[in-house]
Amino acid sequence: MDTCGLGIMQCEETVVSNYGGPKQTYFSPYADNGGSIVAIAGEDYAVIASDTRLSAGFSIYTREQSKLYKLSQKTVLGCAGCWCDILTFTRFLEARMKMYENEHHKQMSTPAVAQLITTMLYYKRFFPYYVSNVLAGIDADGRGCVYSYDPIGHCEKVQYRTGGSSSALIQPLLDNQIGFKNMQGVTPLPIVKERAVGIIKDVFISAAERDIYTGDGIVMNIITKDGVEEEKFSLRKD
């Protein structure tokens, strides 16, 4: 007898073992291919970066796979998680954005893309995309913005956020270096672009030491009013 529970997104099957007695097995439609995303927003810029390792278990499929998707000259999406879901979701998102551009004769703004992603994720809430999404870009006023999501579409606008396999390692570092959480006698100052880039490199170097699903290299997109600039940085490969 097969029973499926959408709450935990896996199917149970009870079979009879050759050694006597029932044996319960599980099937999951998802896979976790690792990877990490980090994004920081400033006064007039946003920086988003991902590692380049695509893996499953103890196998590395490729060391040169970026997880960033340039949606427009002012918006970049970072995705980590199940690779097939990432490909499906980004393909549908790019199609929806192209439809908007053809109908309205302009590209979607970053806040509009953020709302579209929320709608698309919530539409699939009963069988969600197994993807950690972080959106970064420039809003209509020229200020940097970052949006983070859970798998069913809850959206939060923040100054900095991380997602993916090493998010539990990186987020406390960002809280300390950028948010100054629970620190006394410290006056938070605006983070300049060069410092944001340096922090992202440092947190990825630290994460690669502890997380086997993060490594090989960093692809970084620096978003300003002039467009998107790409920068690469090597990490350890063992």
Secondary structure, 3 states (H helix, E strand, C coil): CEEEECCCCEEEEEEECCCCCEEEEEECCCCCCCCEEEEEECCCCEEEEEECCEEECCEEEECCCCCEEEEECCEEEEEEECHHHHHHHHHHHHHHHHHHHHHHCCCCCHHHHHHHHHHHHHHCCCCCCCEEEEEEEECCCCCEEEEEECCCCCEEEECEEEEECCHHHHHHHHHHHHHCCCCCCCCCCCCCHHHHHHHHHHHHHHHHHHCCCCCCEEEEEEEECCEEEEEEEECCCC
